[in-house]
Amino acid sequence: MKDKATSHIKRSQKDYNMAFKLAVISRVEKGEMTYKQAQSVYGIQGRSTVLVWLRKYGNLDWSKPNLLFMAKSKETPAQIIRRLEKELADEKLKNKILNTMIDISDNQYGTQIRKKFSPKQSSGSGKEQE
């Protein structure tokens, strides 16, 4: 007996029209999914089919080996960007808090934690030019 949940639609290479290939390539190149995720989502059986499409029809340079290792990461480029933007926002907030703490300390306790920079350049040599 065949289980309906495990049956997959088997597709041959002839089933993929150019619009379908370009749509898959577009999603992968935008970072919405990896090529392996695209294979799973769209039921593409060949292990290298999407990679072949990327090399043949894609806009990115897939000849560099380091781009092929991108698929091992669980995060897509879009997810990495979102995570890095959040980390940047957290660091900016932390920086603002620390600067506020320094200002409060300087004002309330008379400390001088920040180094005061002089806008004038010092004449370190002591020689006068004529």
Residue frames as qw, qx, qy, qz and C-alpha x, y, z in Angstrom:
[[0.000, 0.886, 0.464, 0.000, 0.00, 0.00, 0.00],
 [0.391, 0.380, -0.026, 0.838, 1.18, 3.50, -0.75],
 [0.253, -0.631, -0.463, 0.568, 0.98, 6.12, 1.93],
 [0.276, 0.854, 0.335, 0.287, -0.48, 9.35, 0.57],
 [0.300, -0.937, 0.082, 0.160, 1.69, 11.50, 2.84],
 [0.549, -0.492, 0.505, 0.449, 4.94, 10.05, 1.51],
 [0.641, 0.455, 0.506, 0.354, 4.09, 10.00, -2.19],
 [0.124, -0.619, 0.162, 0.758, 5.87, 12.71, -4.17],
 [0.662, 0.717, 0.130, -0.175, 5.20, 13.96, -7.62],
 [0.659, -0.213, 0.448, 0.565, 8.08, 12.74, -9.75],
 [0.383, 0.877, 0.022, -0.288, 9.06, 15.29, -12.31],
 [0.798, 0.153, 0.260, 0.521, 11.42, 15.01, -15.21],
 [0.323, -0.319, 0.142, 0.880, 13.68, 17.74, -16.55],
 [0.062, 0.336, 0.609, 0.716, 11.20, 18.35, -19.36],
 [0.232, -0.732, -0.640, 0.030, 8.55, 19.45, -16.84],
 [0.323, -0.652, -0.161, 0.667, 10.42, 22.62, -15.89],
 [0.431, 0.785, 0.282, 0.344, 9.67, 25.55, -18.15],
 [0.461, 0.352, -0.155, 0.799, 11.92, 28.59, -18.34],
 [0.308, -0.675, -0.016, -0.671, 9.59, 30.78, -16.23],
 [0.859, -0.490, -0.139, -0.059, 9.66, 28.20, -13.42],
 [0.801, 0.037, -0.164, 0.575, 13.45, 27.94, -13.56],
 [0.220, 0.505, -0.078, 0.831, 13.85, 31.72, -13.46],
 [0.544, -0.679, -0.086, -0.486, 11.42, 32.02, -10.54],
 [0.900, -0.361, -0.142, 0.199, 13.40, 29.46, -8.53],
 [0.638, 0.229, -0.101, 0.728, 16.69, 31.16, -9.42],
 [0.067, -0.677, -0.023, -0.733, 15.30, 34.53, -8.42],
 [0.712, -0.651, -0.084, -0.250, 14.25, 33.30, -4.97],
 [0.885, -0.194, -0.095, 0.412, 17.62, 31.67, -4.36],
 [0.496, 0.359, -0.030, 0.790, 19.63, 34.69, -5.53],
 [0.252, -0.725, -0.043, -0.640, 17.53, 37.05, -3.40],
 [0.124, 0.278, -0.772, 0.558, 18.38, 34.92, -0.39],
 [0.687, -0.236, 0.037, -0.686, 14.82, 33.88, 0.32],
 [0.952, -0.164, 0.229, -0.117, 15.92, 30.24, 0.34],
 [0.295, -0.530, 0.725, 0.325, 18.96, 28.11, -0.31],
 [0.482, 0.297, -0.642, -0.518, 19.19, 25.94, -3.39],
 [0.163, -0.031, -0.977, 0.133, 18.59, 22.87, -1.23],
 [0.272, 0.362, 0.584, -0.674, 15.46, 24.44, 0.26],
 [0.484, 0.414, -0.250, -0.730, 14.27, 25.23, -3.28],
 [0.332, 0.154, -0.899, -0.241, 14.76, 21.58, -4.24],
 [0.010, -0.212, -0.899, 0.382, 12.67, 20.48, -1.28],
 [0.311, 0.427, 0.335, -0.780, 9.92, 23.08, -1.64],
 [0.536, 0.473, -0.268, -0.646, 9.44, 22.62, -5.38],
 [0.901, 0.033, 0.412, -0.133, 9.99, 18.85, -5.44],
 [0.518, 0.724, -0.442, -0.108, 13.04, 19.01, -7.66],
 [0.980, -0.193, 0.040, 0.027, 14.66, 15.58, -7.55],
 [0.755, 0.416, -0.198, 0.467, 18.12, 16.17, -8.97],
 [0.612, -0.591, -0.196, 0.488, 20.68, 17.12, -6.36],
 [0.373, -0.306, 0.199, 0.853, 22.46, 19.56, -8.65],
 [0.270, 0.635, 0.620, 0.373, 19.57, 20.66, -10.87],
 [0.104, -0.966, -0.223, 0.084, 19.08, 24.03, -9.17],
 [0.462, -0.627, 0.308, 0.547, 22.84, 24.64, -9.12],
 [0.462, 0.177, 0.620, 0.609, 23.01, 23.96, -12.84],
 [0.119, 0.837, 0.478, 0.237, 20.19, 26.45, -13.39],
 [0.316, -0.895, -0.022, 0.314, 21.97, 29.02, -11.21],
 [0.492, -0.372, 0.467, 0.634, 25.18, 28.65, -13.20],
 [0.361, 0.330, 0.681, 0.546, 23.40, 28.69, -16.54],
 [0.003, -0.732, -0.493, -0.471, 20.70, 31.35, -16.07],
 [0.455, -0.760, -0.335, 0.321, 21.58, 33.18, -12.82],
 [0.186, 0.939, -0.062, 0.282, 23.05, 36.64, -12.37],
 [0.511, -0.772, 0.379, -0.007, 25.54, 35.70, -9.64],
 [0.438, 0.580, -0.687, -0.006, 28.97, 34.19, -10.19],
 [0.901, -0.309, 0.172, -0.250, 28.55, 30.59, -8.99],
 [0.803, 0.405, -0.380, 0.214, 31.99, 29.52, -10.17],
 [0.009, 0.602, -0.582, 0.547, 33.60, 30.67, -6.90],
 [0.534, -0.117, -0.831, 0.105, 33.77, 27.77, -4.44],
 [0.062, -0.063, -0.613, 0.785, 33.02, 29.85, -1.33],
 [0.498, -0.015, -0.062, -0.865, 29.50, 30.60, -2.60],
 [0.670, -0.063, -0.686, -0.276, 28.69, 26.90, -2.73],
 [0.362, -0.083, -0.777, 0.508, 29.36, 26.59, 0.99],
 [0.292, -0.168, 0.136, -0.932, 26.62, 29.13, 1.68],
 [0.703, -0.200, -0.484, -0.480, 24.08, 26.29, 1.53],
 [0.561, -0.097, -0.740, 0.358, 25.55, 24.72, 4.69],
 [0.036, -0.053, 0.398, -0.915, 24.42, 27.73, 6.72],
 [0.014, 0.515, 0.848, -0.124, 20.97, 27.44, 8.22],
 [0.083, 0.735, 0.245, -0.627, 20.42, 31.18, 7.78],
 [0.551, 0.642, 0.378, 0.376, 19.61, 32.69, 4.43],
 [0.387, 0.190, -0.021, 0.902, 21.36, 35.94, 3.48],
 [0.275, -0.622, -0.242, -0.692, 18.16, 37.86, 4.23],
 [0.745, -0.600, -0.291, -0.006, 18.02, 36.30, 7.71],
 [0.690, -0.117, -0.157, 0.697, 21.68, 37.14, 8.30],
 [0.131, 0.431, 0.095, 0.888, 21.04, 40.76, 7.33],
 [0.512, -0.675, -0.271, -0.457, 18.07, 40.99, 9.69],
 [0.806, -0.453, -0.260, 0.279, 20.12, 39.46, 12.53],
 [0.559, 0.051, -0.066, 0.825, 23.04, 41.82, 11.92],
 [0.085, -0.576, -0.180, -0.793, 20.72, 44.85, 11.76],
 [0.670, -0.664, -0.268, -0.196, 19.24, 43.86, 15.13],
 [0.777, -0.276, -0.176, 0.537, 22.73, 43.40, 16.62],
 [0.332, 0.322, 0.045, 0.885, 23.71, 46.84, 15.29],
 [0.350, -0.678, -0.223, -0.607, 20.61, 48.43, 16.82],
 [0.788, -0.551, -0.254, 0.107, 21.40, 46.74, 20.17],
 [0.672, -0.066, -0.094, 0.732, 24.99, 48.01, 20.07],
 [0.080, 0.518, 0.129, 0.842, 23.82, 51.55, 19.25],
 [0.571, -0.699, -0.239, -0.358, 21.46, 51.43, 22.24],
 [0.822, -0.373, -0.191, 0.386, 24.24, 50.11, 24.49],
 [0.487, 0.216, 0.002, 0.846, 26.54, 52.90, 23.27],
 [0.185, -0.648, -0.182, -0.716, 23.88, 55.53, 23.98],
 [0.730, -0.634, -0.245, -0.074, 23.32, 54.16, 27.49],
 [0.762, -0.201, -0.128, 0.602, 27.05, 54.18, 28.26],
 [0.270, 0.393, 0.073, 0.876, 27.42, 57.75, 26.96],
 [0.422, -0.705, -0.227, -0.523, 24.47, 58.84, 29.11],
 [0.806, -0.508, -0.225, 0.205, 26.05, 57.19, 32.16],
 [0.604, 0.045, -0.059, 0.793, 29.32, 59.05, 31.51],
 [0.020, -0.570, -0.159, -0.806, 27.44, 62.36, 31.15],
 [0.630, -0.689, -0.251, -0.257, 25.58, 61.77, 34.43],
 [0.805, -0.328, -0.172, 0.464, 28.82, 60.89, 36.21],
 [0.425, 0.261, 0.022, 0.867, 30.56, 63.99, 34.85],
 [0.210, -0.622, -0.188, -0.731, 27.66, 66.26, 35.84],
 [0.705, -0.635, -0.207, -0.238, 26.80, 64.84, 39.27],
 [0.843, -0.451, 0.000, 0.294, 30.20, 63.80, 40.57],
 [0.012, 0.935, -0.282, -0.215, 32.52, 66.14, 38.70],
 [0.746, -0.175, 0.543, 0.344, 34.41, 63.35, 37.04],
 [0.358, 0.717, -0.347, -0.488, 36.15, 63.79, 33.71],
 [0.795, -0.005, 0.603, 0.066, 35.90, 60.36, 32.15],
 [0.688, 0.663, 0.237, 0.178, 35.92, 61.57, 28.56],
 [0.559, -0.225, 0.181, 0.777, 39.16, 62.84, 27.19],
 [0.230, 0.887, 0.176, -0.358, 38.82, 66.43, 26.04],
 [0.674, 0.225, 0.367, 0.600, 40.28, 66.96, 22.59],
 [0.078, -0.683, 0.013, 0.726, 41.64, 70.38, 21.71],
 [0.658, 0.700, 0.276, -0.021, 40.71, 71.67, 18.26],
 [0.174, 0.908, -0.374, -0.068, 44.13, 73.43, 17.99],
 [0.917, 0.175, -0.239, 0.268, 47.24, 71.54, 17.02],
 [0.556, -0.775, 0.141, 0.266, 50.13, 71.81, 19.39],
 [0.494, 0.782, -0.362, 0.116, 53.48, 73.05, 18.13],
 [0.925, -0.367, 0.019, 0.102, 55.56, 70.27, 19.61],
 [0.776, 0.300, -0.092, 0.547, 58.94, 71.22, 18.12],
 [0.398, -0.781, -0.146, 0.459, 59.23, 74.67, 19.71],
 [0.425, -0.107, 0.367, 0.820, 61.05, 75.99, 16.63],
 [0.313, 0.743, 0.232, -0.544, 59.77, 79.09, 14.96],
 [0.613, 0.336, 0.516, 0.495, 59.63, 79.18, 11.22],
 [0.063, -0.636, 0.026, 0.769, 60.65, 82.41, 9.50]]
